[in-house]
Amino acid sequence: MAYHDANGKITIDEVAANRDIRKLKEAIEILTSMQKRVTEVEQLASTFSGDYAQAQIEKANLLNMQIRRIINNLNYSVSTITATINKYKALDAKLKQNIMLNGGSSFGSGGGGGGFR
């Protein structure tokens, strides 16, 4: 679920984001296991000769490249989500610090109490 801040920008739900990261890592594990099996098939096919063996090797090689590309994309997604979580944690910490420095005053509501502008 996406949340919007006061400026209408979408923020992130850390619990949901961490759940998504876990799911992505599980998918990466499954794909890595599949990649190992495809490599085994490729190695087995290389012990044979003929057009069928060559076709198996080529198909296994293509499949390995596709799996590698998907794994890279999933790793990029994990990194991006993690960076976004860290960004919002830092922003929250800075906001908390600013509130404490301003004595817990309201957000720029006028008066002499400081606040954010």
C-alpha positions, 0 to 999 in steps of 0.5 A: 500500500502506498502512502502520500506525504503532505506534498502528495509524494508516495512514501513507503511502508517499511513492513510491506517493503521488507516483505517484498524484499524477502519475496524477491530474495526467495525468487532469486534463490529459486532462480539460482537453483534453476540456473544450476540445473540448467548448467547441469543439463548443458554439461550433460548435453556436451558429452553427446554429439550431433544436432540434438546435443548442440540444440540442447547446449544452445537452448541451455545457454540461452536459458542461463542468460535469461535467468542471469538477467532476471536475477540481476533485475531482482537484485537491482529491485532489492537494492532500490527498495532497500535504498528507499527504506534507508532514505525514508528512515534518514528523513524521519530521523532528521524530521524527529531531530528538527522537531526536538530542536524546535521544542516540539513546536508545530510545523511553521504555524506562525508565532515565534516557535520556529518550525519548518518552512 
